[in-house]
Amino acid sequence: MAFLVAALLVLGLLSGTVAHIPPAVSLVAAALVSAWLLVFALRERRPHRRDH
């Protein structure tokens, strides 16, 4: 998953809107996306409980 985020960041740096913003902002955005993906992955791995 980290490799995928890094690959997307490099792709964005080479072409896209990330090329028009400072690298520090790009890294913060990448960190936020990585954190969101980690939280999502952890929530998906938890067993779902159905009360209905």
C-alpha positions as CSV (number, residue, x, y, z in Angstrom):
1,M,0.0,0.0,0.0
2,A,2.8,2.4,0.8
3,F,4.4,1.6,-2.6
4,L,1.1,2.5,-4.3
5,V,0.9,5.8,-2.5
6,A,4.6,6.6,-3.3
7,A,4.0,5.6,-7.0
8,L,1.0,7.9,-7.2
9,L,2.9,10.7,-5.6
10,V,5.8,10.4,-8.0
11,L,3.3,10.2,-10.9
12,G,1.6,13.3,-9.6
13,L,4.9,15.2,-9.3
14,L,5.8,14.4,-12.9
15,S,2.4,15.4,-14.3
16,G,-0.6,16.9,-12.7
17,T,-1.6,19.5,-10.1
18,V,0.9,18.3,-7.6
19,A,3.6,19.8,-9.9
20,H,2.1,23.2,-9.3
21,I,2.2,23.2,-5.5
22,P,5.2,23.2,-3.2
23,P,6.8,19.8,-2.3
24,A,6.0,20.3,1.4
25,V,2.3,20.5,0.6
26,S,2.5,17.4,-1.6
27,L,4.1,15.5,1.2
28,V,1.5,16.6,3.7
29,A,-1.2,15.6,1.3
30,A,0.4,12.2,0.7
31,A,0.7,11.7,4.5
32,L,-3.0,12.5,4.9
33,V,-4.0,10.1,2.1
34,S,-1.8,7.4,3.6
35,A,-3.3,7.9,7.0
36,W,-6.8,7.7,5.6
37,L,-6.0,4.5,3.7
38,L,-4.5,3.0,6.8
39,V,-7.6,3.8,8.9
40,F,-9.8,2.4,6.1
41,A,-7.7,-0.8,5.9
42,L,-7.9,-1.3,9.7
43,R,-11.6,-0.8,9.8
44,E,-12.1,-3.2,6.9
45,R,-10.1,-5.9,8.7
46,R,-12.2,-5.7,11.9
47,P,-15.0,-8.3,12.0
48,H,-18.3,-6.6,11.3
49,R,-21.0,-7.1,13.9
50,R,-24.6,-7.3,12.7
51,D,-27.1,-6.5,15.5
52,H,-30.2,-6.7,13.2
